[in-house]
Amino acid sequence: MDMPLVIFTPSGKRGNFPVGTPILTAARQLGVDLDSVCGGRGICSKCQIAPAYGEFPKHGVTSSPEALSDWNAVEQRYKDKRGLIDGRRLGCQAQVQGDIVVDVPPESQVHKQVVRKAAAVRAITMDPATKLYYVEVQEPDMHEPSGDLERVATALSESFDLPRVSMDLSVLARLQTALRKGDWSLTLAVHQDGTDASAKVLDIWPGYYEGGIYGLAVDLGSTTIAAHLCDLKTGDVKASAGIMNPQIRFGEDLMSRVSYVMMNPGGDLEMTKAVRDAMNTLIEEVASEAEIEPSSIIESVFVCNPVMHHLLLGIDPVELGQAPFALATSDALNLTAQDLDLHAMNKAGQVYVLPCIAGHVGADAAAVALSEEPSKSEDLVLVVDVGTNAEILLGNKSKVLACSSPTGPAFEGAQISSGQRAAPGAIERIEIDPVTKEPRFRVIGSELWSDEDGFAQAVGDGGITGICGSGIIEAVAEMRMAGLLDPSGLIGSAVQTGTERCIPEGRTHAYVIHDAREKDGPLISVTQGDIRAIQLAKSALYAGARLLMDEMDVEKVDRVTLAGAFGAHISPKHAMVLGMIPDVPLDKVTSAGNAAGTGARIALCNVGSRRKIEQTVHNIHKIETAIEPKFQEHFVNANAVPHATDPFPELGKIVVLPDVSFNTGGGDQNGGRRRRRRA
């Protein structure tokens, strides 16, 4: 094998390289975000990578330990002096020997990820499961023998009417010292899950404790893990952080990860360890940002789709990859931090996992339902949580339906030729002049457009690095509005479109947004392959919505709520031009931000909401897209931009889409006009 294939995750970038090529060199040639400041001498450790071994059906490769050169003296010296996580290699030392999948961990990436799932402002009635209680305790008396714990329990019962409390051995071991140091007074963090009369002491402080206790609301997505650190006294969000889900190296979408488990015994354990390690990193990161001790995080709430749910819990997800898509459990779970190896938070910390709705509609959809409450809506609302796996809710006071649609990672910037995660330097907004066909754009980290004075200085040394999910969505929609893309999704040639920015790429064409190759920078373009990836993603999304509309026996909805990262970063017009969502007046399309994360925060800050959502999920009717015959029909029709058969009259009031065709069998090379107009 003279030119093995190297695949980098989470970016999805790939290329063939000669045997003996250092991984760092391959990364640089592909534009992969892998740091290095020492010139490849194995000194700085910035280029750490995590090779992944096994059979990867999604990538079409089998990766073995022999695919990289042997561990060498430079790596051993670094590990001896500074330490190196087991399984990690230095990208400057590990050389390509065969097909290999390489994960670039967050700390090795030059550009820090921007949390696109930021916490939305939301009024929440504070009634957390964990609260602080100050008590004064009777001193021990030889004539009335009683243990310190028993007298603490009596004080809690008499002062606050709390039931008999329990505490872990790690807390009990500190009780006597704390009581005496506090002169027989204590502050206790007591957890009550609201399901029974039990109460558990999670932490103790001598005397009156004026510090804070914190909880973590976690939206564990297929591509991104977002966490919000909340003050359990006030509900204030003290810090937010996000990282790429390291499971991406095992497969970019859910079924790829299930396939990896099927083909690699023990693959589920690998993925469980990867996501739990990532969670510990994230806990330490948000604690550092908020300038608190990680041990003061004493509770966490998780929302996630069913496959992520099972892998977080350490449950084999194979049953979710085949009908009837059976969950190990759909009920809410009350666990401990130790159950999930979350050693970064308080040792006695508690974990609540929201209930799942069904086999492919998980706790994230339940969290969206808790946040947006479609069951209380007077009109018919479609709630779309856009991500690698889209959750869709449709309903009103009479009925709520739900489904999950496998959109894939294209909306996150993966599987896109110039795609990257949301980080400084990534194109996030774009406009294309319909006359000149020239683009202007904005990148993350700057408020200026590319044609404005000072843009180059504002972008700085990092430059323009790629295009993120919101950028590719707008780029495709803008190309359609500018006549560079026909309804079938074909990009025209330079002759057909009238712009030299449409360049040949094999037998197809690409549209150039930014070309910095003369300065050793990247060529950022939208290729025909990128268009196809977006078409597949948006078609799955639209087809899922149409299935719910069929079940509800309606041809239109009253309003649309966009949730997830795209809810806040994609304009309704671009979503409509692309055909991601059904046609409604644009003022009826609103953003809910990270609704799943908001639902997690509500459940964290209000224990009563947990009982509420546990009841609500039983009243949501789930539609299984995988077995619905009409899904494929809707999917095929939705491939067109915006749609092959469904009318978009509301969109037509504000946008006139060019009537072009770039299929050489249906139009001429020069004009690109269609021979027959659509009815």
Secondary structure, 3 states (H helix, E strand, C coil): CCCCEEEEECCCCEEECCCCCEHHHHHHHHCCCCCCCCCCCCCCCCCEEEEECEEECCCCEEECHHHECCCCHHHHHHHHHHCCCCCCEECCCCEECCCEEEECCHHHCCCCCCCCCCCCCCCCCCECCEEEEEEECCCCCCCCCCCHHHHHHHHHHHHHCCCCEEECHHHHHHHHHHHHHCCCEEEEEEECCCCCCCEEEEEEEECCCCCCCEEEEEEECCCEEEEEEEECCCCCEEEEEEEECHHHHHCCCHHHHHHHHHHCCCHHHHHHHHHHHHHHHHHHHHHHHHCCCHHHEEEEEEEECHHHHHHHHCCCCHHHHCCCCCCCCCCCEEEECHHHCCCCCCCCCEEEECCCCECCECHHHHHHHHHHCHHHCCCCEEEEECCCCEEEEEECCCCEEEEEECCCHHHHCCCCCCECCCCCCEEEEEEECCCCCCEEEEECCCCCCCCCCCHHHHHCCCCCCEECHHHHHHHHHHHHHCCCECCCCCECCHHHHCCCCEEEECCEEEEEEEECHHHCCCEEEECHHHHHHHHHHHHHHHHHHHHHHHHHCCCCCCEEEEECHHHHHCCHHHHHHHCCCCCCCHHHEEEEECHHHHHHHHHHHEHHHHHHHHHHHHHEEECCHHHCHHHHHHHHHCCCCCCCCCCCHHHHCCCCCCCECCCCCCCCCCCCECCCCCC
